[in-house]
Amino acid sequence: MNTMISYSTEVQQALEGKKPIVALESTIISHGMPYPQNVETARIVEQIIRDNGAVPATIAIMDGKIKIGLSEEELELLGNTPGVSKVSRRDIGQIIATNQIGATTVAATMICAELAGIRVFATGGIGGVHRGAETTMDISADLEELSQTGVAVVCAGAKSILDIGLTMEYLETKGVPVIGYQTDVMPAFYTRSSNFELTFRTDNADELAKVLKAKWDLGIDGGAVIANPIPAEHALEESFINDIIAQAMAEATDNGISGKEVTPFLLGKVKELTEGKSLVANIELVKHNAKVGAELAVAYNKL
């Protein structure tokens, strides 16, 4: 297995020195934002993690290997190369075997992080149950991964293009803890709140780290969702974003878009219809999640 995993010098030294590490996904670079904002944001997010006492490990697949930590050149390549594959659990083997460039989703990043012994992962928002899933069965692999892979995912909730209620039900059925970080309700990505209350809230990283350690020390499989709302000054108005999402979803249906193409289409359409406000919000919430992820990694590392 080790022949298929490659570590950057920074991450290798962090592992050897038992320093706190935060995993970062790469689909947000290749599929979530336009160039050059994607690469600029990736670099800023990595620096935020360093500034808060941890080591960033952006994960992708290149040259037939899982890369845990990317160089400046690899980040640029990932963000500026057309046709980068979007990699979930089902795709990892084929992308490695065929030497393609692959950007990891939440699910794939969780798998790779666990292989590398990294417990904390910061991202934008998790995938979930899509609206209308009762007929399409369109449910993100992220949710299944959360039920079996032992990584804590710091996020601004589920992407607001999803059915948040059904996503919460699915996570409950799978026994995945959804922990509100300084919030009593599930955030909805672009907005700080939704109609869905959470069963557990914590206001500091030390307590959160103890919760995760207790779960994993008992041998209870699976990860956890750390629901961390977008900062208030960058949040969008709920009614405004919901109207935009409804319009974007109607266009996706009219254009026959389905499967893994739905999310990038909807996010792109939302950016267009909000005249770029959603992209600004997206960048700010990722930066905030990186800060909280670093604080959690530091607290967990002390235990």
Secondary structure, DSSP 8 states (H G I E B T S, - for coil): -GGGEEE-HHHHHHHHTT--EEEE-SHHHHTSS-TTHHHHHHHHHHHHHHHTT-EEEEEEEETTEEEES--HHHHHHHHH-TT-EEE-GGGHHHHHHTT--EEE-HHHHHHHHHHTT--EEE-S-B--BBTTHHHH--B-HHHHHHHHS--EEEESBB-TTB-HHHHHHHHHHTT--EEEES-SB--BTTBS--S-B-SEEESSHHHHHHHHHHHHHTT--S-EEEE----GGG---HHHHHHHHHHHHHHHHHTT--GGGHHHHHHHHHHHHTTTHHHHHHHHHHHHHHHHHHHHHHHHHH-
